[in-house]
Amino acid sequence: MKLLEIIAVRTSGHFKEQARQYLIQFCRTFKKLGLPELNLYINSAISGDIAIMLSWQKKEFTGTKTDMGQSLANALKCYGLVDHTCWIMMEDQ
């Protein structure tokens, strides 16, 4: 099954650039390790909104967020408000 994990952070002021740099480094590190597919987005209307999407291929889903996703969401809380959701591709249901 395909699992999409979306972690968004709403930042402001000097936290905006710090959060962007943190997420850019996070993506660079984990792309080198060949872990999940990672994509980083910024909101086109709100410059302080940043989202990272982690795409996983899983044999089964236990109904909880991944350890990596939870760790990242917790780390981003120092930059602003965090929203963390998981989505399962419908064809897999």
MMTF fields as JSON, N, C-alpha, C and O atoms, coordinates in Angstrom:
{
  "mmtfVersion": "1.0.0",
  "mmtfProducer": "UNKNOWN",
  "numBonds": 371,
  "numAtoms": 372,
  "numGroups": 93,
  "numChains": 1,
  "numModels": 1,
  "chainsPerModel": [1],
  "groupsPerChain": [93],
  "chainIdList": ["A"],
  "bondAtomList": [4, 2, 8, 6, 12, 10, 16, 14, 20, 18, 24, 22, 28, 26, 32, 30, 36, 34, 40, 38, 44, 42, 48, 46, 52, 50, 56, 54, 60, 58, 64, 62, 68, 66, 72, 70, 76, 74, 80, 78, 84, 82, 88, 86, 92, 90, 96, 94, 100, 98, 104, 102, 108, 106, 112, 110, 116, 114, 120, 118, 124, 122, 128, 126, 132, 130, 136, 134, 140, 138, 144, 142, 148, 146, 152, 150, 156, 154, 160, 158, 164, 162, 168, 166, 172, 170, 176, 174, 180, 178, 184, 182, 188, 186, 192, 190, 196, 194, 200, 198, 204, 202, 208, 206, 212, 210, 216, 214, 220, 218, 224, 222, 228, 226, 232, 230, 236, 234, 240, 238, 244, 242, 248, 246, 252, 250, 256, 254, 260, 258, 264, 262, 268, 266, 272, 270, 276, 274, 280, 278, 284, 282, 288, 286, 292, 290, 296, 294, 300, 298, 304, 302, 308, 306, 312, 310, 316, 314, 320, 318, 324, 322, 328, 326, 332, 330, 336, 334, 340, 338, 344, 342, 348, 346, 352, 350, 356, 354, 360, 358, 364, 362, 368, 366],
  "bondOrderList": [1, 1, 1, 1, 1, 1, 1, 1, 1, 1, 1, 1, 1, 1, 1, 1, 1, 1, 1, 1, 1, 1, 1, 1, 1, 1, 1, 1, 1, 1, 1, 1, 1, 1, 1, 1, 1, 1, 1, 1, 1, 1, 1, 1, 1, 1, 1, 1, 1, 1, 1, 1, 1, 1, 1, 1, 1, 1, 1, 1, 1, 1, 1, 1, 1, 1, 1, 1, 1, 1, 1, 1, 1, 1, 1, 1, 1, 1, 1, 1, 1, 1, 1, 1, 1, 1, 1, 1, 1, 1, 1, 1],
  "groupList": [{"groupName": "MET", "atomNameList": ["N", "CA", "C", "O"], "elementList": ["N", "C", "C", "O"], "formalChargeList": [0, 0, 0, 0], "bondAtomList": [1, 0, 2, 1, 3, 2], "bondOrderList": [1, 1, 2], "singleLetterCode": "M", "chemCompType": "L-PEPTIDE LINKING"}, {"groupName": "LYS", "atomNameList": ["N", "CA", "C", "O"], "elementList": ["N", "C", "C", "O"], "formalChargeList": [0, 0, 0, 0], "bondAtomList": [1, 0, 2, 1, 3, 2], "bondOrderList": [1, 1, 2], "singleLetterCode": "K", "chemCompType": "L-PEPTIDE LINKING"}, {"groupName": "LEU", "atomNameList": ["N", "CA", "C", "O"], "elementList": ["N", "C", "C", "O"], "formalChargeList": [0, 0, 0, 0], "bondAtomList": [1, 0, 2, 1, 3, 2], "bondOrderList": [1, 1, 2], "singleLetterCode": "L", "chemCompType": "L-PEPTIDE LINKING"}, {"groupName": "GLU", "atomNameList": ["N", "CA", "C", "O"], "elementList": ["N", "C", "C", "O"], "formalChargeList": [0, 0, 0, 0], "bondAtomList": [1, 0, 2, 1, 3, 2], "bondOrderList": [1, 1, 2], "singleLetterCode": "E", "chemCompType": "L-PEPTIDE LINKING"}, {"groupName": "ILE", "atomNameList": ["N", "CA", "C", "O"], "elementList": ["N", "C", "C", "O"], "formalChargeList": [0, 0, 0, 0], "bondAtomList": [1, 0, 2, 1, 3, 2], "bondOrderList": [1, 1, 2], "singleLetterCode": "I", "chemCompType": "L-PEPTIDE LINKING"}, {"groupName": "ALA", "atomNameList": ["N", "CA", "C", "O"], "elementList": ["N", "C", "C", "O"], "formalChargeList": [0, 0, 0, 0], "bondAtomList": [1, 0, 2, 1, 3, 2], "bondOrderList": [1, 1, 2], "singleLetterCode": "A", "chemCompType": "L-PEPTIDE LINKING"}, {"groupName": "VAL", "atomNameList": ["N", "CA", "C", "O"], "elementList": ["N", "C", "C", "O"], "formalChargeList": [0, 0, 0, 0], "bondAtomList": [1, 0, 2, 1, 3, 2], "bondOrderList": [1, 1, 2], "singleLetterCode": "V", "chemCompType": "L-PEPTIDE LINKING"}, {"groupName": "ARG", "atomNameList": ["N", "CA", "C", "O"], "elementList": ["N", "C", "C", "O"], "formalChargeList": [0, 0, 0, 0], "bondAtomList": [1, 0, 2, 1, 3, 2], "bondOrderList": [1, 1, 2], "singleLetterCode": "R", "chemCompType": "L-PEPTIDE LINKING"}, {"groupName": "THR", "atomNameList": ["N", "CA", "C", "O"], "elementList": ["N", "C", "C", "O"], "formalChargeList": [0, 0, 0, 0], "bondAtomList": [1, 0, 2, 1, 3, 2], "bondOrderList": [1, 1, 2], "singleLetterCode": "T", "chemCompType": "L-PEPTIDE LINKING"}, {"groupName": "SER", "atomNameList": ["N", "CA", "C", "O"], "elementList": ["N", "C", "C", "O"], "formalChargeList": [0, 0, 0, 0], "bondAtomList": [1, 0, 2, 1, 3, 2], "bondOrderList": [1, 1, 2], "singleLetterCode": "S", "chemCompType": "L-PEPTIDE LINKING"}, {"groupName": "GLY", "atomNameList": ["N", "CA", "C", "O"], "elementList": ["N", "C", "C", "O"], "formalChargeList": [0, 0, 0, 0], "bondAtomList": [1, 0, 2, 1, 3, 2], "bondOrderList": [1, 1, 2], "singleLetterCode": "G", "chemCompType": "PEPTIDE LINKING"}, {"groupName": "HIS", "atomNameList": ["N", "CA", "C", "O"], "elementList": ["N", "C", "C", "O"], "formalChargeList": [0, 0, 0, 0], "bondAtomList": [1, 0, 2, 1, 3, 2], "bondOrderList": [1, 1, 2], "singleLetterCode": "H", "chemCompType": "L-PEPTIDE LINKING"}, {"groupName": "PHE", "atomNameList": ["N", "CA", "C", "O"], "elementList": ["N", "C", "C", "O"], "formalChargeList": [0, 0, 0, 0], "bondAtomList": [1, 0, 2, 1, 3, 2], "bondOrderList": [1, 1, 2], "singleLetterCode": "F", "chemCompType": "L-PEPTIDE LINKING"}, {"groupName": "GLN", "atomNameList": ["N", "CA", "C", "O"], "elementList": ["N", "C", "C", "O"], "formalChargeList": [0, 0, 0, 0], "bondAtomList": [1, 0, 2, 1, 3, 2], "bondOrderList": [1, 1, 2], "singleLetterCode": "Q", "chemCompType": "L-PEPTIDE LINKING"}, {"groupName": "TYR", "atomNameList": ["N", "CA", "C", "O"], "elementList": ["N", "C", "C", "O"], "formalChargeList": [0, 0, 0, 0], "bondAtomList": [1, 0, 2, 1, 3, 2], "bondOrderList": [1, 1, 2], "singleLetterCode": "Y", "chemCompType": "L-PEPTIDE LINKING"}, {"groupName": "CYS", "atomNameList": ["N", "CA", "C", "O"], "elementList": ["N", "C", "C", "O"], "formalChargeList": [0, 0, 0, 0], "bondAtomList": [1, 0, 2, 1, 3, 2], "bondOrderList": [1, 1, 2], "singleLetterCode": "C", "chemCompType": "L-PEPTIDE LINKING"}, {"groupName": "PRO", "atomNameList": ["N", "CA", "C", "O"], "elementList": ["N", "C", "C", "O"], "formalChargeList": [0, 0, 0, 0], "bondAtomList": [1, 0, 2, 1, 3, 2], "bondOrderList": [1, 1, 2], "singleLetterCode": "P", "chemCompType": "L-PEPTIDE LINKING"}, {"groupName": "ASN", "atomNameList": ["N", "CA", "C", "O"], "elementList": ["N", "C", "C", "O"], "formalChargeList": [0, 0, 0, 0], "bondAtomList": [1, 0, 2, 1, 3, 2], "bondOrderList": [1, 1, 2], "singleLetterCode": "N", "chemCompType": "L-PEPTIDE LINKING"}, {"groupName": "ASP", "atomNameList": ["N", "CA", "C", "O"], "elementList": ["N", "C", "C", "O"], "formalChargeList": [0, 0, 0, 0], "bondAtomList": [1, 0, 2, 1, 3, 2], "bondOrderList": [1, 1, 2], "singleLetterCode": "D", "chemCompType": "L-PEPTIDE LINKING"}, {"groupName": "TRP", "atomNameList": ["N", "CA", "C", "O"], "elementList": ["N", "C", "C", "O"], "formalChargeList": [0, 0, 0, 0], "bondAtomList": [1, 0, 2, 1, 3, 2], "bondOrderList": [1, 1, 2], "singleLetterCode": "W", "chemCompType": "L-PEPTIDE LINKING"}],
  "groupTypeList": [0, 1, 2, 2, 3, 4, 4, 5, 6, 7, 8, 9, 10, 11, 12, 1, 3, 13, 5, 7, 13, 14, 2, 4, 13, 12, 15, 7, 8, 12, 1, 1, 2, 10, 2, 16, 3, 2, 17, 2, 14, 4, 17, 9, 5, 4, 9, 10, 18, 4, 5, 4, 0, 2, 9, 19, 13, 1, 1, 3, 12, 8, 10, 8, 1, 8, 18, 0, 10, 13, 9, 2, 5, 17, 5, 2, 1, 15, 14, 10, 2, 6, 18, 11, 8, 15, 19, 4, 0, 0, 3, 18, 13],
  "groupIdList": [1, 2, 3, 4, 5, 6, 7, 8, 9, 10, 11, 12, 13, 14, 15, 16, 17, 18, 19, 20, 21, 22, 23, 24, 25, 26, 27, 28, 29, 30, 31, 32, 33, 34, 35, 36, 37, 38, 39, 40, 41, 42, 43, 44, 45, 46, 47, 48, 49, 50, 51, 52, 53, 54, 55, 56, 57, 58, 59, 60, 61, 62, 63, 64, 65, 66, 67, 68, 69, 70, 71, 72, 73, 74, 75, 76, 77, 78, 79, 80, 81, 82, 83, 84, 85, 86, 87, 88, 89, 90, 91, 92, 93],
  "secStructList": [7, 3, 3, 3, 3, 3, 3, 3, 3, 3, 7, 7, 6, 2, 2, 2, 2, 2, 2, 2, 2, 2, 2, 2, 2, 2, 2, 2, 2, 2, 2, 2, 6, 6, 7, 1, 3, 3, 3, 3, 3, 3, 7, 1, 1, 7, 6, 6, 3, 3, 3, 3, 3, 3, 3, 3, 3, 7, 1, 7, 7, 7, 1, 1, 7, 7, 2, 2, 2, 2, 2, 2, 2, 2, 2, 2, 6, 6, 6, 1, 3, 3, 3, 3, 3, 3, 3, 3, 7, 4, 4, 4, 7],
  "xCoordList": [0.831, 0.0, 0.876, 2.003, 0.336, 1.076, 0.524, -0.683, 1.432, 1.097, 1.737, 2.925, 0.96, 1.461, 1.366, 0.288, 2.488, 2.548, 2.86, 3.866, 1.995, 2.158, 2.383, 1.58, 3.489, 3.812, 3.968, 4.859, 3.09, 3.113, 3.417, 2.984, 4.162, 4.481, 4.181, 4.546, 3.519, 3.247, 4.204, 4.122, 5.11, 6.156, 5.949, 5.12, 6.71, 6.701, 8.045, 8.818, 8.298, 9.525, 10.784, 10.875, 11.749, 13.032, 12.921, 13.826, 11.835, 11.66, 11.422, 11.692, 10.909, 10.603, 11.858, 11.855, 12.91, 14.144, 14.808, 15.354, 14.77, 15.337, 14.624, 15.271, 13.302, 12.534, 12.832, 12.975, 12.926, 13.247, 14.608, 14.75, 15.601, 16.932, 16.961, 17.626, 16.249, 16.169, 15.568, 16.092, 14.475, 13.816, 14.628, 14.628, 15.312, 16.185, 17.284, 17.565, 17.901, 18.95, 18.382, 19.015, 17.2, 16.54, 16.341, 16.648, 15.829, 15.608, 16.911, 16.979, 17.929, 19.229, 19.772, 20.263, 19.683, 20.207, 19.477, 20.112, 18.155, 17.399, 17.287, 17.095, 17.403, 17.427, 18.694, 18.671, 19.802, 21.063, 20.947, 21.57, 20.162, 20.009, 19.004, 18.874, 18.291, 17.339, 16.103, 15.496, 15.729, 14.54, 13.299, 13.327, 12.246, 11.034, 11.238, 12.19, 10.32, 10.33, 9.945, 8.951, 10.73, 10.508, 10.303, 11.022, 9.328, 9.121, 8.823, 8.089, 9.396, 9.257, 8.482, 8.765, 7.499, 6.639, 6.539, 6.638, 6.341, 5.994, 4.641, 4.323, 3.859, 2.533, 2.678, 3.452, 1.934, 2.047, 1.442, 1.774, 0.548, -0.112, 0.424, 0.387, 0.921, 1.395, 2.858, 3.164, 3.752, 5.181, 5.736, 6.775, 5.085, 5.583, 5.103, 5.484, 4.27, 3.774, 4.699, 4.952, 5.196, 6.094, 5.558, 5.125, 5.588, 5.114, 6.117, 6.738, 6.254, 7.076, 6.156, 5.341, 6.299, 5.5, 6.425, 7.365, 6.142, 6.912, 6.021, 4.93, 6.462, 5.693, 6.341, 7.509, 5.565, 6.055, 5.349, 4.17, 6.045, 5.438, 5.496, 6.58, 4.333, 4.264, 3.504, 2.582, 3.899, 3.154, 1.861, 0.832, 1.927, 0.726, 0.857, 1.96, -0.271, -0.282, -0.931, -2.034, -0.239, -0.717, -1.701, -2.218, -1.976, -2.912, -2.272, -2.97, -0.954, -0.258, 0.706, 1.047, 1.132, 2.11, 3.472, 3.735, 4.336, 5.643, 6.515, 6.294, 7.497, 8.435, 9.182, 9.374, 9.601, 10.32, 9.419, 9.856, 8.183, 7.248, 6.973, 6.928, 6.79, 6.538, 7.748, 7.598, 8.934, 10.15, 10.306, 10.649, 10.057, 10.167, 9.124, 9.447, 7.892, 6.827, 7.183, 6.98, 7.705, 8.105, 9.239, 9.248, 10.191, 11.318, 10.855, 11.416, 9.829, 9.353, 8.529, 8.298, 8.089, 7.257, 7.983, 7.334, 9.295, 10.03, 9.988, 10.372, 9.526, 9.455, 8.061, 7.913, 7.03, 5.667, 4.637, 4.923, 3.429, 2.326, 2.503, 2.795, 2.326, 2.57, 1.277, 0.516, 1.04, -0.064, 0.547, 1.344, 0.185, 0.769, -0.365, -1.129, -0.47, -1.523, -0.953, 0.101, -1.67, -1.305, -2.482, -3.643, -2.162, -3.17, -2.797, -1.623, -3.784, -3.572, -4.226, -5.371, -3.49, -4.031, -5.259, -5.223, -6.334, -7.614, -7.553, -8.249, -6.759, -6.693, -6.228, -6.469, -5.562, -5.04, -6.057, -5.775, -7.213, -8.219, -9.062, -9.963],
  "yCoordList": [-1.171, 0.0, 1.235, 1.223, 2.295, 3.554, 4.475, 4.698, 5.002, 5.886, 7.242, 7.321, 8.3, 9.656, 10.342, 10.441, 10.805, 11.49, 12.959, 13.274, 13.847, 15.277, 15.98, 15.87, 16.698, 17.458, 18.909, 19.246, 19.76, 21.176, 21.998, 21.666, 23.069, 23.978, 25.405, 25.806, 26.16, 27.578, 28.386, 28.37, 29.089, 29.85, 31.342, 31.762, 32.129, 33.574, 34.142, 33.497, 35.35, 36.044, 35.274, 34.663, 35.312, 34.662, 33.129, 32.448, 32.583, 31.129, 30.568, 29.396, 31.423, 30.961, 30.434, 29.321, 31.216, 30.795, 29.633, 28.733, 29.64, 28.528, 27.217, 26.186, 27.254, 26.048, 25.563, 24.363, 26.489, 26.102, 25.42, 24.371, 26.009, 25.418, 24.05, 23.131, 23.916, 22.627, 21.566, 20.456, 21.904, 20.934, 20.629, 19.493, 21.617, 21.37, 20.386, 19.445, 20.595, 19.683, 18.289, 17.282, 18.233, 16.959, 16.187, 14.997, 16.865, 16.212, 15.728, 14.605, 16.546, 16.152, 14.912, 13.989, 14.891, 13.767, 12.479, 11.458, 12.51, 11.277, 10.825, 9.636, 11.743, 11.322, 10.524, 9.578, 10.907, 10.171, 8.749, 7.831, 8.564, 7.239, 6.366, 5.18, 6.943, 6.177, 5.761, 4.734, 6.538, 6.231, 6.669, 6.594, 7.106, 7.386, 8.526, 9.3, 8.604, 9.732, 10.98, 10.981, 12.03, 13.272, 14.425, 14.544, 15.265, 16.479, 17.612, 17.443, 18.765, 19.939, 21.007, 21.264, 21.629, 22.622, 23.868, 23.795, 25.017, 26.246, 26.695, 26.491, 27.304, 27.775, 28.971, 29.888, 28.961, 30.055, 31.353, 32.429, 31.267, 32.469, 32.926, 34.117, 31.99, 32.32, 31.902, 30.712, 32.871, 32.568, 31.778, 31.132, 31.808, 31.078, 29.644, 28.931, 29.209, 27.828, 26.933, 27.187, 25.889, 24.937, 23.54, 23.245, 22.685, 21.314, 20.336, 20.604, 19.222, 18.129, 16.923, 16.63, 16.235, 15.048, 13.853, 13.845, 12.846, 11.608, 10.527, 10.276, 9.9, 8.855, 7.505, 7.278, 6.621, 5.314, 4.204, 4.33, 3.137, 1.908, 0.922, 0.495, 0.555, -0.312, -1.592, -1.593, -2.675, -3.923, -3.865, -4.387, -3.218, -3.032, -1.735, -1.233, -1.206, 0.047, -0.225, -0.766, 0.153, -0.136, 0.899, 0.76, 1.944, 2.97, 4.126, 5.022, 4.121, 5.223, 5.876, 5.313, 7.059, 7.773, 7.1, 6.431, 7.279, 6.637, 7.291, 8.439, 6.547, 7.086, 8.294, 9.29, 8.198, 9.309, 10.535, 11.642, 10.357, 11.47, 12.114, 13.34, 11.295, 11.826, 12.587, 13.637, 12.065, 12.757, 14.097, 15.099, 14.115, 15.355, 16.367, 17.54, 15.934, 16.836, 17.439, 18.632, 16.624, 17.129, 18.145, 19.147, 17.887, 18.806, 20.145, 21.19, 20.114, 21.345, 22.222, 23.391, 21.7, 22.474, 23.696, 24.653, 23.685, 24.855, 26.015, 27.133, 25.767, 26.813, 27.393, 28.482, 26.681, 27.183, 26.093, 25.049, 26.352, 25.4, 24.269, 24.515, 23.031, 21.86, 21.071, 20.875, 20.622, 19.721, 18.482, 18.595, 17.311, 16.047, 15.073, 14.701, 14.662, 13.732, 12.603, 12.743, 11.474, 10.329, 9.997, 10.06, 9.65, 9.308, 7.987, 7.738, 7.141, 5.868, 5.95, 6.383, 5.531, 5.563, 4.653, 3.502, 5.173, 4.446, 3.118, 2.179, 3.008, 1.752, 0.605, -0.56, 0.924, -0.1, -0.556, -1.475, 0.049, -0.304, -1.478, -1.919],
  "zCoordList": [0.0, 0.0, 0.0, 0.495, -0.564, -0.603, 0.479, 0.575, 1.286, 2.385, 2.127, 1.813, 2.256, 2.101, 3.46, 4.046, 3.942, 5.227, 4.941, 4.305, 5.412, 5.162, 6.5, 7.426, 6.571, 7.774, 7.339, 6.559, 7.856, 7.504, 8.745, 9.849, 8.551, 9.652, 9.202, 8.098, 10.061, 9.806, 10.666, 11.894, 10.006, 10.693, 10.481, 9.673, 11.214, 10.993, 11.424, 12.134, 10.981, 11.371, 11.012, 9.947, 11.916, 11.652, 11.667, 11.186, 12.208, 12.219, 10.819, 10.556, 9.917, 8.564, 7.866, 7.338, 7.863, 7.184, 7.917, 7.278, 9.235, 10.009, 9.682, 9.5, 9.609, 9.294, 7.879, 7.647, 6.943, 5.556, 5.489, 4.86, 6.131, 6.099, 6.775, 6.296, 7.873, 8.571, 7.643, 7.545, 6.97, 6.092, 4.838, 4.364, 4.302, 3.15, 3.536, 2.793, 4.684, 5.151, 5.433, 5.116, 6.023, 6.286, 4.982, 4.908, 3.958, 2.666, 2.047, 1.546, 2.076, 1.515, 2.218, 1.568, 3.529, 4.305, 3.983, 3.721, 3.999, 3.831, 2.381, 2.126, 1.427, 0.02, -0.267, -1.055, 0.374, 0.188, 0.724, 0.191, 1.765, 2.375, 1.63, 1.93, 0.659, -0.118, 0.657, 0.355, 1.641, 2.42, 1.643, 0.415, 2.254, 1.476, 0.488, 0.585, -0.46, -1.387, -0.599, 0.127, -0.743, -0.002, -0.974, -1.966, -0.688, -1.471, -0.516, 0.457, -0.798, 0.057, -0.714, -1.884, -0.049, -0.683, 0.183, 1.408, -0.466, 0.238, -0.298, -1.469, 0.569, 0.189, -0.743, -0.468, -1.845, -2.813, -2.3, -2.8, -1.297, -0.791, 0.564, 0.875, 1.369, 2.716, 2.81, 2.883, 2.807, 2.689, 3.87, 3.731, 5.011, 6.175, 6.277, 7.205, 5.338, 5.354, 4.538, 3.36, 5.182, 4.531, 4.805, 5.919, 3.797, 3.982, 3.381, 2.352, 4.038, 3.516, 3.36, 4.235, 2.241, 1.981, 1.866, 1.071, 2.673, 2.666, 2.075, 2.587, 1.032, 0.367, 0.656, 0.339, 1.261, 1.687, 0.93, 0.6, 0.657, 0.157, 1.313, 1.712, 1.855, 3.031, 2.708, 1.892, 3.355, 3.212, 3.994, 3.565, 5.157, 5.962, 6.745, 6.961, 7.162, 7.908, 9.261, 9.339, 10.306, 11.659, 12.169, 13.277, 11.379, 11.796, 12.531, 13.004, 12.634, 13.295, 12.324, 11.284, 12.679, 11.868, 12.015, 13.014, 11.015, 11.066, 12.136, 12.524, 12.598, 13.594, 13.038, 13.735, 11.774, 11.163, 11.087, 11.404, 10.676, 10.574, 11.926, 12.038, 12.944, 14.283, 14.815, 15.439, 14.57, 15.02, 14.315, 14.944, 13.021, 12.262, 12.731, 12.92, 12.918, 13.381, 14.741, 14.967, 15.63, 16.948, 16.84, 17.555, 15.95, 15.776, 15.206, 15.536, 14.352, 13.716, 14.651, 14.342, 15.767, 16.696, 17.247, 17.671, 17.25, 17.743, 16.736, 17.08, 15.491, 14.477, 14.304, 13.751, 14.77, 14.597, 14.805, 15.39, 14.315, 14.436, 13.43, 12.259, 13.885, 13.039, 12.857, 13.805, 11.627, 11.306, 10.667, 9.736, 11.153, 10.692, 10.384, 11.274, 9.12, 8.724, 7.88, 7.258, 7.868, 7.038, 6.122, 6.527, 4.906, 3.907, 3.258, 2.982, 3.014, 2.339, 0.963, 0.838, -0.074, -1.425, -1.521, -1.085, -2.091, -2.109, -2.85, -2.464, -3.881, -4.632, -3.75, -4.068, -2.642, -1.752, -0.726, 0.044, -0.691, 0.313, -0.162, 0.551]
}
